[in-house]
Every structure is written in structure tokens, then in C-alpha cells.
């Protein structure tokens, strides 16, 4: 196996989580980096650690406070698992465990995260295979079949374990593998001329870099059409409050706050949309269109037309939620879609 340490130490990006061997901070970074670009994570990571600098502070936190800091990163189950994991670790051991078996007991920690934390924080020879390593191994070993089968994954993990055990520093080796996949062995147009493994890479030798790994079939995107409702009512002091609701378990963006929506047929004109709002909430004082937005979430494309709806002050409102002024709504952990709508309201 080629020693990747000299290459990595020369080109490694100076990312904030690479300045520490604290397992908690490395864990936070690894969770944030799942499904999220590095440039996006940096700001969230630094802000998160200012509020929750250690396991104990996160274990004592309120879920709403964690979700507020996470708002905008998406995949909010990660944030909940991070908090639950911190509570579990503090209760079970009082400090970060140093074995794979123990780490795999922690909510939200799987084989990849366990390998990353143990190798980077403690320099232990624990393997890891993430999306970057999957792609790198597929090309290096010339795997022409689907790489997410149990057979191929077993082979990749065996190779990852063999390589890390042969390395002089598991900490450096595993980070080098991920950096190589991220910066050089990229999905499109891999920079093989800069790769320290190209001399032994099957795909490079055979000119198969663009066809390996075999692309996964793309899932069809489902289109959803909503009417978004920014419902407001006038208080006795002449100010307005707006209705906001918290998403419940098994709903999209669980635990985050949203403006209510109504499912609608594909195409409705202004009069039809107004009638649909009246059917849902009865007669209102005024309805004014704001905008049309598109929002994407895991194989779904949401097209939403939003309206400001003035609700009679004394009329009871049936939905569960809260009436708040805009400045208080801005402090809640809003979904990404709610943030888009909120920006539009602020400009009205």
C-alpha cells in the first residue's frame, strides 16, 4: 500500500475540525458533514461549538436550542441523534468511549462515524468507508458492478481495514483517503494526474474513470403543489401577530416551525385559490398574494404559492400552533421553506 501521509500533509485543507483531536468536536463535524458540503458546514460547526463546547453542554441542552442552531443544514434527524448521543455517552460512560463496540451503541453512530472518530481522535487503526472512499476504491480496484451491494461493501471495508492497519498513522491515513476522494478522485473529471494512487489504479490504467463507479438509478422526483398561508390577526394595541405551527413526529422537518399550507390541485387561478382558503379557514378579512417559490427536499419538488391572510381578531382558529409577532418568529428554529417565506414577508 502506498503511504498517503506525505501527500496529505502537503495538500490538506486547514479545516477547523482538523485543528483538534477532541473526539466530541470530531464527532460533531462528521455528523454535520453527512449529506452537506464542507463550505456550508464550517460556519455551522463554529457557531454550534460556541454554544455547546463539550459533551456535557450538549447533553443538558433543549432540543429546540439544538434545532435552532442546526436550522438550514437540513436532515434534522442528525441534530436530534447528536443530542441523544451526547446524553447517552454522558450517562453511560461520562466521557467519549474508545472502542468500536461501545461507539456503535450510541444513537446515530454507525460504522463510518465510529471509524472516523476512533481513528482521527485516538489514532486507532479503525477503518472507515464513506461516499468518497467508495468512489476511490471502486476506481482503484476496477469494480464494474454496483458498489452498494453487501458483497462489494464487505470487500471495501476489508480493504479499508487492511490499509489502515498497515499505515503508520491511522489518523493521517483515513483523513488522506477522504481528502483524496473529495479533492482528486471526484465524481466527474477526476484529477488522476494529481493522484498518488494512479500508478496502481485499475480504472486509470484502463481509462474507465468516467464509467466507474456504476451510477445508481436516479429516483423520480415527485412534484407537490401547496398554498402557503401567512395568517395574521390584529391585536388591540394595533400590532399584528402571525400564526406558526411546529411540525410533529413523522412530518417533514419534525420539531421545526412552519407556516401552514394547503394541498392544492396542479393549477388554480386566483379566485380558485381564494375559495380553497375560505373552505379551509372560513371567511377572512383580506387575502393578498406574496410570491411563488420552489423548494426541494429528498426526491420532492415543492411548488408553493403563498398568501398573506388577515384573520378576524375574535374568530377562533382551529389549528394547533402559536400566534407570535415576527421578531419572535425569527428566533424559532424555522424550516428552510419557512425561512424563505419569512424573508418574503419581511420585505412586504
Residue frames as qw, qx, qy, qz and C-alpha x, y, z in Angstrom:
[[0.000, 0.887, 0.462, 0.000, 0.00, 0.00, 0.00],
 [0.383, 0.511, -0.030, 0.769, 1.26, 3.49, -0.88],
 [0.335, -0.451, -0.474, 0.679, 1.90, 5.78, 2.09],
 [0.110, 0.776, 0.445, 0.432, -0.54, 8.66, 1.68],
 [0.441, -0.738, -0.264, 0.438, 0.80, 10.73, 4.60],
 [0.379, -0.250, 0.213, 0.865, 3.33, 12.87, 2.63],
 [0.037, 0.410, 0.581, 0.702, 0.70, 13.72, 0.02],
 [0.321, -0.762, -0.555, -0.092, -1.95, 14.57, 2.64],
 [0.471, -0.633, -0.186, 0.585, 0.31, 16.69, 4.83],
 [0.305, -0.066, 0.330, 0.891, 1.24, 18.73, 1.77],
 [0.122, -0.279, -0.513, -0.802, -2.26, 19.44, 0.41],
 [0.228, -0.515, -0.802, 0.200, -4.68, 19.03, 3.34],
 [0.103, -0.705, -0.243, -0.659, -7.18, 21.86, 3.71],
 [0.164, 0.120, -0.601, 0.773, -6.90, 23.78, 7.02],
 [0.485, -0.511, -0.504, -0.499, -10.40, 22.90, 8.18],
 [0.334, -0.625, 0.346, -0.615, -11.36, 23.84, 11.77],
 [0.915, -0.297, 0.125, -0.243, -12.03, 20.27, 12.90],
 [0.869, 0.282, -0.258, 0.314, -8.55, 19.27, 11.80],
 [0.122, 0.661, -0.414, 0.615, -7.06, 21.51, 14.49],
 [0.558, -0.431, 0.465, -0.535, -8.24, 19.24, 17.29],
 [0.359, 0.095, -0.928, -0.042, -8.12, 15.64, 18.47],
 [0.386, 0.002, 0.565, -0.729, -11.12, 16.16, 20.74],
 [0.094, 0.193, 0.951, 0.221, -13.48, 13.23, 19.95],
 [0.196, 0.664, 0.583, -0.425, -16.57, 15.33, 20.68],
 [0.184, 0.710, -0.153, -0.662, -15.62, 18.04, 18.19],
 [0.019, 0.251, -0.837, -0.487, -14.62, 15.49, 15.56],
 [0.169, 0.381, 0.905, -0.078, -17.94, 13.71, 16.08],
 [0.237, 0.729, 0.312, -0.561, -19.88, 16.97, 15.62],
 [0.151, 0.582, -0.467, -0.648, -18.02, 17.70, 12.39],
 [0.058, -0.052, 0.948, 0.309, -18.55, 14.21, 10.99],
 [0.226, 0.546, 0.772, -0.236, -22.28, 14.35, 11.67],
 [0.224, 0.759, 0.081, -0.606, -22.59, 17.78, 10.06],
 [0.048, 0.494, -0.648, -0.578, -20.60, 16.70, 7.01],
 [0.330, 0.231, 0.911, 0.090, -23.03, 13.88, 6.23],
 [0.296, 0.679, 0.641, 0.200, -25.02, 14.98, 3.14],
 [0.021, -0.980, -0.126, 0.154, -23.62, 18.55, 3.43],
 [0.629, 0.624, -0.127, 0.446, -20.84, 20.42, 1.63],
 [0.643, -0.191, -0.316, 0.671, -17.69, 21.37, 3.59],
 [0.144, 0.276, 0.014, 0.950, -18.01, 25.10, 2.89],
 [0.493, -0.559, -0.322, -0.584, -21.54, 25.10, 4.27],
 [0.776, -0.416, -0.450, 0.148, -20.58, 23.18, 7.42],
 [0.500, 0.177, -0.343, 0.775, -17.73, 25.44, 8.60],
 [0.181, -0.414, 0.101, -0.886, -19.91, 28.29, 9.84],
 [0.775, -0.406, -0.248, -0.416, -22.44, 25.99, 11.47],
 [0.817, -0.076, -0.457, 0.344, -19.68, 23.97, 13.16],
 [0.322, 0.217, -0.350, 0.852, -18.05, 27.03, 14.72],
 [0.404, -0.399, 0.007, -0.823, -21.36, 28.51, 15.86],
 [0.841, -0.293, -0.399, -0.218, -22.53, 25.18, 17.28],
 [0.735, -0.063, -0.465, 0.489, -19.38, 24.72, 19.36],
 [0.039, 0.366, -0.253, 0.895, -19.63, 28.22, 20.79],
 [0.640, -0.365, -0.011, -0.676, -22.99, 27.23, 22.27],
 [0.957, -0.244, 0.087, -0.134, -22.22, 23.58, 23.01],
 [0.190, 0.783, -0.591, 0.027, -18.43, 23.35, 23.51],
 [0.006, -0.320, 0.934, -0.159, -18.44, 19.87, 25.06],
 [0.334, -0.216, -0.900, -0.178, -20.44, 16.69, 25.61],
 [0.137, -0.391, -0.709, 0.570, -21.89, 17.88, 28.91],
 [0.187, 0.346, 0.062, -0.917, -23.31, 21.10, 27.49],
 [0.416, 0.063, -0.628, -0.655, -24.95, 19.27, 24.58],
 [0.312, -0.225, -0.919, 0.088, -26.31, 16.55, 26.89],
 [0.052, -0.452, -0.583, 0.673, -28.03, 19.23, 29.01],
 [0.094, 0.097, -0.299, -0.945, -29.43, 21.13, 26.02],
 [0.561, 0.429, 0.482, -0.519, -33.03, 21.55, 24.94],
 [0.586, 0.291, 0.667, 0.357, -33.94, 20.05, 21.58],
 [0.288, 0.908, 0.305, 0.021, -35.33, 23.38, 20.35],
 [0.197, -0.880, 0.305, 0.306, -32.00, 25.11, 21.03],
 [0.525, -0.225, 0.709, 0.415, -30.13, 22.45, 19.08],
 [0.485, 0.559, 0.631, 0.232, -32.57, 22.63, 16.16],
 [0.103, 0.971, 0.089, -0.195, -32.29, 26.42, 16.10],
 [0.264, -0.700, 0.529, 0.401, -28.52, 26.21, 15.61],
 [0.485, 0.011, 0.812, 0.325, -28.99, 23.43, 13.04],
 [0.476, 0.717, 0.419, -0.290, -31.65, 25.29, 11.07],
 [0.379, 0.816, -0.290, -0.327, -30.56, 25.49, 7.43],
 [0.141, -0.474, 0.855, 0.154, -28.29, 22.43, 7.47],
 [0.760, 0.119, -0.386, -0.509, -31.16, 20.05, 6.73],
 [0.719, 0.007, -0.693, 0.057, -31.52, 16.38, 7.64],
 [0.322, -0.646, 0.291, -0.628, -32.59, 17.34, 11.15],
 [0.947, -0.267, -0.165, -0.070, -32.58, 13.78, 12.44],
 [0.674, 0.307, -0.376, 0.557, -28.80, 14.23, 12.64],
 [0.071, -0.541, 0.313, -0.777, -29.22, 17.03, 15.18],
 [0.779, -0.420, 0.044, -0.464, -31.64, 15.01, 17.30],
 [0.957, -0.013, -0.245, 0.157, -29.37, 11.98, 17.24],
 [0.432, 0.466, -0.391, 0.666, -26.37, 14.13, 18.15],
 [0.368, -0.527, 0.288, -0.710, -28.16, 15.43, 21.22],
 [0.926, -0.253, -0.015, -0.280, -29.47, 11.98, 22.19],
 [0.844, 0.247, -0.346, 0.326, -26.00, 10.54, 21.61],
 [0.154, 0.537, -0.436, 0.705, -24.41, 13.11, 23.92],
 [0.647, -0.444, 0.220, -0.580, -26.95, 12.32, 26.66],
 [0.985, -0.029, -0.154, -0.067, -26.29, 8.59, 26.21],
 [0.661, 0.386, -0.419, 0.488, -22.49, 8.95, 26.38],
 [0.110, -0.545, 0.415, -0.720, -22.57, 11.16, 29.47],
 [0.792, -0.334, 0.160, -0.486, -24.98, 8.80, 31.23],
 [0.986, 0.074, -0.152, -0.001, -23.23, 5.58, 30.19],
 [0.821, 0.102, -0.182, 0.531, -19.52, 6.46, 30.47],
 [0.332, -0.860, -0.096, 0.375, -19.11, 10.12, 31.45],
 [0.091, -0.671, 0.468, 0.568, -16.61, 10.54, 28.61],
 [0.673, 0.498, -0.333, -0.434, -16.18, 9.55, 24.99],
 [0.914, -0.144, 0.380, 0.005, -15.76, 5.74, 24.59],
 [0.032, 0.707, -0.613, -0.352, -12.69, 4.43, 22.80],
 [0.351, -0.043, 0.918, 0.179, -13.92, 1.13, 21.34],
 [0.262, -0.024, -0.605, -0.751, -15.95, 0.49, 18.20],
 [0.308, -0.385, -0.869, -0.042, -18.42, -1.76, 20.03],
 [0.148, -0.534, -0.513, 0.656, -19.19, 0.94, 22.58],
 [0.077, 0.302, -0.179, -0.933, -19.49, 3.70, 19.99],
 [0.249, -0.135, -0.761, -0.584, -21.91, 1.65, 17.90],
 [0.199, -0.506, -0.800, 0.253, -24.27, 1.61, 20.88],
 [0.035, -0.413, -0.186, 0.891, -24.61, 5.40, 20.71],
 [0.461, 0.699, 0.516, -0.180, -27.76, 6.70, 18.93],
 [0.397, 0.899, -0.028, -0.184, -26.93, 7.90, 15.43],
 [0.104, -0.704, 0.668, 0.217, -23.38, 6.48, 15.28],
 [0.953, 0.269, 0.048, -0.128, -22.80, 3.89, 12.58],
 [0.895, -0.064, 0.159, 0.411, -19.69, 2.10, 11.30],
 [0.491, 0.619, 0.045, 0.611, -18.37, 5.07, 9.31],
 [0.219, -0.861, 0.102, -0.447, -18.72, 7.63, 12.12],
 [0.837, -0.525, 0.142, 0.063, -17.25, 5.19, 14.65],
 [0.836, 0.141, 0.123, 0.515, -14.22, 4.62, 12.42],
 [0.278, 0.750, 0.020, 0.599, -13.76, 8.33, 11.79],
 [0.434, -0.833, 0.127, -0.317, -13.88, 9.33, 15.47],
 [0.885, -0.405, 0.172, 0.151, -11.70, 6.50, 16.72],
 [0.781, 0.244, 0.129, 0.559, -9.02, 6.93, 14.08],
 [0.239, 0.728, 0.025, 0.642, -8.90, 10.74, 13.95],
 [0.443, -0.807, 0.107, -0.374, -9.33, 11.43, 17.67],
 [0.762, -0.536, 0.360, -0.043, -7.40, 8.50, 19.15],
 [0.254, 0.649, -0.678, -0.232, -5.19, 7.41, 16.21],
 [0.652, -0.092, 0.733, -0.168, -6.62, 3.89, 16.45],
 [0.016, 0.204, -0.797, -0.568, -6.43, 1.59, 13.40],
 [0.442, 0.440, 0.697, -0.354, -10.17, 1.61, 12.72],
 [0.260, 0.186, 0.656, 0.684, -11.45, 1.55, 9.13],
 [0.320, 0.576, 0.339, -0.671, -13.95, 3.87, 7.50],
 [0.249, 0.228, 0.718, 0.609, -15.78, 3.88, 4.19],
 [0.250, 0.613, 0.329, -0.673, -17.81, 6.93, 3.16],
 [0.649, 0.704, 0.247, -0.149, -19.02, 8.13, -0.23],
 [0.208, 0.861, -0.440, -0.146, -15.60, 9.44, -1.19],
 [0.330, -0.429, 0.840, 0.038, -13.84, 6.22, -0.20],
 [0.727, 0.327, 0.585, -0.149, -16.47, 4.15, -2.00],
 [0.578, 0.805, -0.022, -0.132, -15.74, 6.01, -5.23],
 [0.014, 0.777, -0.626, -0.060, -11.97, 5.87, -4.75],
 [0.514, -0.226, 0.826, -0.040, -11.96, 2.12, -4.00],
 [0.754, 0.490, 0.399, -0.181, -14.30, 1.38, -6.92],
 [0.506, 0.826, -0.242, -0.065, -11.83, 3.00, -9.31],
 [0.162, -0.685, 0.710, -0.029, -8.69, 1.76, -7.63],
 [0.498, -0.114, 0.858, -0.055, -9.86, -1.87, -7.70],
 [0.211, 0.143, -0.672, -0.695, -11.71, -1.53, -11.03],
 [0.266, 0.297, 0.856, -0.328, -15.14, -2.55, -9.69],
 [0.143, -0.046, -0.541, -0.827, -17.57, -2.53, -12.62],
 [0.324, -0.485, -0.795, -0.169, -20.64, -3.77, -10.74],
 [0.343, -0.795, -0.152, -0.476, -22.93, -1.81, -8.38],
 [0.357, 0.370, -0.618, 0.595, -20.89, -0.85, -5.34],
 [0.413, -0.363, 0.364, -0.752, -23.64, -0.74, -2.71],
 [0.861, -0.114, -0.442, -0.224, -24.27, -4.48, -2.66],
 [0.741, -0.630, 0.217, -0.085, -23.36, -6.34, 0.54],
 [0.922, 0.082, 0.104, 0.363, -20.62, -8.22, -1.32],
 [0.472, 0.614, -0.049, 0.630, -18.83, -5.12, -2.57],
 [0.318, -0.828, 0.145, -0.438, -19.29, -3.23, 0.70],
 [0.892, -0.424, 0.134, 0.081, -17.80, -6.15, 2.62],
 [0.802, 0.264, 0.056, 0.533, -14.81, -6.10, 0.28],
 [0.172, 0.773, -0.064, 0.607, -14.34, -2.33, 0.63],
 [0.562, -0.761, 0.160, -0.282, -14.48, -2.49, 4.42],
 [0.938, -0.191, 0.114, 0.266, -11.97, -5.35, 4.43],
 [0.626, 0.465, 0.016, 0.626, -9.62, -3.32, 2.25],
 [0.133, -0.840, 0.077, -0.520, -10.11, -0.22, 4.40],
 [0.776, -0.610, 0.145, -0.060, -9.24, -2.24, 7.49],
 [0.893, 0.056, 0.096, 0.437, -6.17, -3.78, 5.85],
 [0.411, 0.653, 0.000, 0.637, -4.89, -0.39, 4.64],
 [0.305, -0.839, 0.118, -0.434, -5.39, 1.44, 7.93],
 [0.869, -0.469, 0.139, 0.079, -3.67, -1.34, 9.89],
 [0.810, 0.183, 0.107, 0.546, -0.68, -1.11, 7.57],
 [0.180, 0.855, 0.025, 0.485, -0.47, 2.68, 7.91],
 [0.456, 0.125, -0.487, 0.734, 1.95, 4.48, 10.20],
 [0.116, 0.143, 0.425, -0.887, -0.76, 6.82, 11.45],
 [0.109, 0.515, 0.844, 0.102, -4.44, 5.82, 11.17],
 [0.020, 0.764, 0.304, -0.568, -5.37, 9.44, 11.91],
 [0.042, 0.570, -0.408, -0.712, -3.49, 10.72, 8.87],
 [0.130, 0.003, 0.905, 0.406, -4.30, 7.77, 6.63],
 [0.161, 0.585, 0.792, -0.069, -8.07, 7.92, 6.98],
 [0.109, 0.814, 0.144, -0.552, -8.19, 11.67, 6.52],
 [0.074, -0.440, 0.619, 0.646, -5.97, 11.27, 3.46],
 [0.198, 0.261, 0.910, 0.255, -8.35, 8.73, 1.93],
 [0.146, 0.769, 0.577, -0.233, -11.32, 11.07, 2.38],
 [0.006, -0.772, 0.149, 0.618, -9.40, 14.09, 1.14],
 [0.191, -0.205, 0.779, 0.561, -8.23, 12.16, -1.91],
 [0.183, 0.484, 0.842, 0.154, -11.81, 11.23, -2.75],
 [0.045, 0.840, 0.390, -0.375, -13.05, 14.76, -2.13],
 [0.012, -0.819, 0.216, 0.532, -10.38, 16.78, -3.97],
 [0.028, -0.462, 0.751, 0.470, -8.90, 14.43, -6.57],
 [0.022, 0.126, 0.964, 0.234, -10.98, 11.30, -7.21],
 [0.361, 0.245, 0.263, -0.861, -14.12, 13.34, -7.79],
 [0.637, 0.382, 0.623, -0.244, -17.36, 12.10, -9.26],
 [0.636, 0.746, 0.185, 0.068, -16.84, 13.96, -12.53],
 [0.481, 0.778, -0.256, 0.312, -13.49, 14.63, -14.19],
 [0.794, -0.565, 0.041, 0.222, -11.18, 13.06, -11.59],
 [0.162, 0.906, -0.391, 0.001, -7.73, 14.68, -11.49],
 [0.990, -0.066, 0.003, 0.123, -5.81, 11.45, -12.00],
 [0.595, 0.565, -0.252, 0.514, -2.58, 13.30, -12.83],
 [0.136, -0.651, 0.407, -0.626, -2.55, 14.56, -9.22],
 [0.880, -0.352, 0.001, -0.319, -3.42, 11.24, -7.59],
 [0.159, -0.630, 0.755, -0.094, -0.73, 9.43, -5.58],
 [0.669, -0.020, 0.724, -0.164, -2.53, 6.13, -6.22],
 [0.662, 0.591, -0.102, -0.450, -2.87, 6.43, -10.01],
 [0.186, 0.542, -0.803, -0.163, 0.13, 4.21, -10.69],
 [0.078, -0.014, 0.988, -0.136, -1.79, 1.27, -9.20],
 [0.492, 0.324, 0.374, -0.716, -5.34, 2.32, -10.09],
 [0.441, 0.223, 0.837, 0.235, -7.18, -0.16, -12.35],
 [0.342, 0.820, 0.438, -0.141, -9.65, 2.42, -13.68],
 [0.005, 0.864, -0.277, -0.421, -6.83, 4.84, -14.57],
 [0.341, -0.321, 0.789, 0.399, -4.83, 2.14, -16.35],
 [0.320, 0.338, 0.849, 0.251, -7.86, 1.07, -18.39],
 [0.058, -0.101, -0.250, -0.961, -9.33, 4.54, -18.94],
 [0.324, -0.490, -0.783, -0.207, -12.51, 3.70, -17.03],
 [0.148, -0.115, -0.474, 0.860, -12.58, 6.64, -14.62],
 [0.349, -0.015, -0.082, -0.933, -15.76, 8.11, -16.07],
 [0.691, -0.135, -0.537, -0.464, -17.72, 4.85, -16.06],
 [0.659, -0.267, -0.639, 0.294, -16.66, 3.69, -12.58],
 [0.265, 0.103, 0.921, -0.266, -18.36, 3.57, -10.17],
 [0.046, -0.401, -0.793, -0.456, -21.55, 2.43, -11.84],
 [0.225, -0.206, 0.095, -0.948, -24.15, 5.17, -11.40],
 [0.170, 0.288, 0.852, -0.402, -27.10, 4.38, -9.16],
 [0.022, 0.557, 0.673, 0.485, -30.52, 4.63, -10.85],
 [0.037, -0.112, 0.207, -0.971, -31.94, 8.08, -10.11],
 [0.075, 0.492, 0.810, -0.309, -35.20, 8.16, -8.20],
 [0.075, 0.609, 0.507, 0.605, -38.03, 10.01, -9.85],
 [0.054, -0.036, -0.340, 0.938, -38.74, 13.45, -8.40],
 [0.055, -0.631, -0.773, -0.030, -42.31, 13.84, -7.20],
 [0.035, 0.332, 0.071, 0.940, -43.95, 17.23, -7.66],
 [0.211, -0.575, -0.711, 0.345, -46.08, 18.68, -4.86],
 [0.026, 0.509, 0.220, 0.832, -48.21, 21.83, -5.05],
 [0.325, -0.503, -0.632, 0.491, -49.11, 23.82, -1.93],
 [0.062, -0.828, -0.150, -0.537, -50.78, 27.05, -0.94],
 [0.485, -0.068, -0.515, 0.704, -48.76, 28.68, 1.82],
 [0.275, -0.826, -0.394, -0.295, -50.66, 30.72, 4.40],
 [0.309, 0.104, -0.396, 0.858, -49.16, 33.62, 6.31],
 [0.338, -0.702, -0.576, -0.248, -52.10, 34.15, 8.63],
 [0.238, 0.110, -0.369, 0.892, -52.12, 37.30, 10.72],
 [0.266, -0.757, -0.579, -0.147, -54.54, 38.98, 13.10],
 [0.076, 0.634, -0.135, 0.758, -54.69, 42.44, 14.59],
 [0.435, -0.327, -0.668, 0.507, -54.19, 42.87, 18.34],
 [0.157, -0.886, -0.430, 0.074, -55.89, 45.52, 20.44],
 [0.377, -0.701, 0.109, 0.596, -52.66, 47.55, 20.53],
 [0.462, 0.811, -0.110, -0.341, -52.61, 47.86, 16.73],
 [0.035, -0.557, 0.797, 0.230, -49.81, 45.33, 16.11],
 [0.846, 0.184, -0.324, -0.381, -50.08, 42.06, 14.22],
 [0.532, -0.373, 0.758, -0.063, -49.40, 38.51, 15.34],
 [0.574, 0.387, -0.587, -0.420, -48.78, 35.67, 12.90],
 [0.920, -0.177, 0.231, -0.261, -49.73, 32.01, 13.16],
 [0.328, 0.564, -0.758, -0.013, -46.90, 29.48, 13.21],
 [0.932, -0.225, 0.070, -0.276, -47.03, 25.76, 13.93],
 [0.246, -0.579, 0.776, 0.043, -44.48, 23.16, 14.99],
 [0.693, 0.247, -0.587, -0.338, -44.12, 20.09, 12.77],
 [0.784, -0.372, 0.366, -0.336, -44.97, 16.88, 14.57],
 [0.464, -0.323, 0.813, 0.142, -43.44, 13.41, 14.60],
 [0.543, 0.253, 0.759, 0.254, -43.40, 11.70, 11.18],
 [0.371, 0.900, 0.209, -0.096, -44.00, 15.03, 9.42],
 [0.630, 0.501, -0.055, 0.591, -41.36, 16.68, 7.27],
 [0.182, 0.543, -0.293, 0.766, -38.99, 18.84, 9.31],
 [0.656, -0.547, -0.519, 0.019, -40.11, 17.34, 12.62],
 [0.553, -0.525, -0.290, 0.579, -39.64, 19.74, 15.52],
 [0.239, -0.014, 0.174, 0.955, -39.14, 22.78, 13.28],
 [0.222, 0.602, 0.460, -0.614, -41.66, 25.58, 12.84],
 [0.206, 0.190, 0.671, 0.687, -43.62, 26.32, 9.67],
 [0.414, 0.193, 0.034, -0.889, -46.37, 28.47, 8.27],
 [0.642, 0.221, 0.695, -0.237, -49.45, 26.31, 7.50],
 [0.124, 0.258, -0.669, -0.686, -50.05, 25.01, 3.99],
 [0.748, 0.292, 0.382, -0.458, -52.93, 23.59, 1.98],
 [0.433, -0.010, 0.793, 0.429, -52.50, 20.86, -0.64],
 [0.453, 0.595, 0.072, -0.661, -53.83, 22.09, -3.95],
 [0.820, 0.437, 0.356, 0.097, -54.52, 20.73, -7.45],
 [0.674, 0.077, 0.254, 0.689, -51.85, 21.35, -10.05],
 [0.158, 0.225, 0.200, 0.940, -53.24, 24.65, -11.40],
 [0.101, -0.749, -0.618, 0.217, -55.53, 27.07, -9.61],
 [0.203, 0.619, 0.126, 0.748, -56.23, 30.65, -10.57],
 [0.027, 0.253, -0.424, 0.869, -56.51, 33.47, -8.02],
 [0.624, -0.253, -0.015, -0.739, -60.28, 33.05, -7.43],
 [0.877, -0.087, -0.459, -0.110, -59.96, 29.28, -7.02],
 [0.501, 0.147, -0.595, 0.611, -57.07, 29.66, -4.54],
 [0.224, -0.275, 0.288, -0.889, -59.09, 32.18, -2.55],
 [0.789, -0.205, -0.210, -0.540, -62.06, 29.81, -2.47],
 [0.793, 0.013, -0.578, 0.192, -59.83, 26.95, -1.25],
 [0.217, 0.202, -0.530, 0.794, -58.54, 29.15, 1.60],
 [0.496, -0.241, 0.112, -0.827, -62.13, 30.04, 2.58],
 [0.854, -0.110, -0.433, -0.266, -63.09, 26.36, 2.55],
 [0.657, 0.061, -0.602, 0.449, -60.24, 25.59, 4.92],
 [0.306, -0.128, -0.486, 0.809, -60.49, 28.53, 7.32],
 [0.031, 0.776, 0.590, -0.221, -63.80, 30.25, 6.66],
 [0.265, 0.894, 0.180, 0.314, -64.25, 33.88, 5.71],
 [0.609, -0.256, -0.107, 0.743, -61.23, 36.14, 6.17],
 [0.003, 0.842, 0.160, -0.515, -60.84, 39.92, 6.21],
 [0.383, 0.822, -0.309, -0.288, -58.35, 40.05, 3.35],
 [0.881, -0.045, 0.376, 0.283, -56.17, 37.81, 1.20],
 [0.255, 0.896, -0.283, -0.228, -53.09, 39.11, -0.60],
 [0.950, 0.214, -0.053, 0.221, -50.68, 37.01, -2.72],
 [0.420, -0.786, 0.332, 0.308, -46.99, 37.21, -1.78],
 [0.125, 0.632, -0.688, -0.335, -45.00, 35.04, -4.13],
 [0.976, 0.132, -0.088, -0.147, -44.39, 31.72, -5.77],
 [0.220, -0.696, 0.683, -0.017, -41.49, 29.60, -4.55],
 [0.890, 0.160, -0.419, -0.081, -39.89, 26.29, -5.36],
 [0.399, -0.635, 0.610, -0.255, -38.31, 24.15, -2.66],
 [0.743, 0.250, -0.611, -0.111, -36.59, 20.79, -2.97],
 [0.499, -0.479, 0.623, -0.366, -36.49, 18.06, -0.34],
 [0.353, -0.211, 0.911, 0.019, -35.33, 14.45, -0.87],
 [0.132, 0.176, 0.884, 0.412, -36.81, 13.44, -4.24],
 [0.091, 0.766, 0.627, -0.108, -39.62, 16.01, -3.97],
 [0.193, 0.185, 0.164, 0.949, -40.09, 19.33, -5.73],
 [0.041, -0.667, -0.638, 0.383, -42.48, 21.62, -3.86],
 [0.098, 0.381, 0.288, 0.873, -44.14, 24.46, -5.74],
 [0.218, -0.589, -0.647, 0.432, -45.80, 26.82, -3.26],
 [0.028, 0.580, 0.243, 0.777, -47.87, 29.92, -3.83],
 [0.324, -0.326, -0.623, 0.633, -48.08, 31.95, -0.61],
 [0.143, -0.707, -0.362, -0.591, -50.69, 34.42, 0.57],
 [0.046, 0.051, -0.543, 0.837, -50.97, 36.83, 3.47],
 [0.376, -0.517, -0.692, -0.335, -54.34, 36.12, 5.06],
 [0.122, -0.285, 0.404, -0.860, -55.80, 38.55, 7.58],
 [0.377, -0.341, -0.861, 0.001, -57.89, 36.62, 10.07],
 [0.375, -0.729, -0.187, -0.541, -60.69, 38.22, 12.14],
 [0.047, 0.507, -0.626, 0.591, -59.30, 39.04, 15.60],
 [0.546, -0.227, 0.522, -0.615, -62.10, 37.48, 17.63],
 [0.882, 0.176, -0.247, -0.362, -62.73, 34.46, 15.42],
 [0.733, -0.436, 0.522, 0.007, -61.42, 31.16, 16.91],
 [0.447, 0.606, -0.613, -0.238, -58.71, 29.41, 14.94],
 [0.963, -0.126, -0.002, -0.240, -58.89, 25.62, 14.79],
 [0.801, 0.354, -0.399, 0.272, -55.27, 24.59, 14.10],
 [0.739, -0.610, -0.060, 0.279, -52.74, 23.93, 16.86],
 [0.604, 0.397, -0.045, 0.690, -49.90, 26.43, 16.99],
 [0.354, -0.564, -0.297, 0.684, -48.93, 29.85, 18.31],
 [0.241, 0.903, 0.233, 0.270, -49.67, 33.47, 17.49],
 [0.617, -0.467, 0.013, 0.633, -46.44, 35.48, 17.65],
 [0.203, 0.918, -0.114, -0.320, -45.01, 38.77, 16.35],
 [0.789, 0.570, -0.200, 0.109, -42.49, 38.46, 13.52],
 [0.093, 0.742, -0.587, 0.311, -39.49, 39.28, 15.73],
 [0.628, -0.348, 0.633, -0.292, -40.27, 36.29, 17.96],
 [0.927, 0.323, 0.153, -0.111, -40.90, 34.00, 14.99],
 [0.505, 0.750, -0.408, 0.125, -37.43, 34.88, 13.68],
 [0.211, -0.605, 0.707, -0.300, -35.91, 33.35, 16.83],
 [0.880, -0.036, 0.384, -0.276, -37.61, 29.97, 16.36],
 [0.336, -0.264, 0.814, 0.394, -35.96, 27.02, 14.56],
 [0.636, 0.519, 0.063, -0.568, -37.74, 27.51, 11.24],
 [0.806, 0.204, 0.502, 0.238, -37.69, 25.03, 8.38],
 [0.344, -0.158, 0.422, 0.823, -35.77, 26.12, 5.28],
 [0.057, 0.544, 0.656, 0.520, -39.08, 26.66, 3.48],
 [0.274, -0.852, -0.420, 0.147, -40.45, 28.79, 6.33],
 [0.419, -0.519, 0.111, 0.737, -37.27, 30.88, 6.22],
 [0.234, 0.190, 0.557, 0.774, -37.86, 31.58, 2.52],
 [0.134, -0.734, -0.590, -0.308, -41.43, 32.68, 3.22],
 [0.429, -0.748, -0.266, 0.431, -40.33, 34.73, 6.22],
 [0.387, -0.219, 0.262, 0.857, -37.85, 36.65, 4.06],
 [0.050, 0.448, 0.594, 0.666, -40.66, 37.50, 1.67],
 [0.313, -0.807, -0.501, 0.010, -42.90, 38.74, 4.50],
 [0.484, -0.568, -0.083, 0.661, -40.07, 40.90, 5.86],
 [0.264, -0.043, 0.387, 0.883, -39.80, 42.67, 2.52],
 [0.005, -0.652, -0.682, -0.333, -43.53, 43.37, 2.24]]
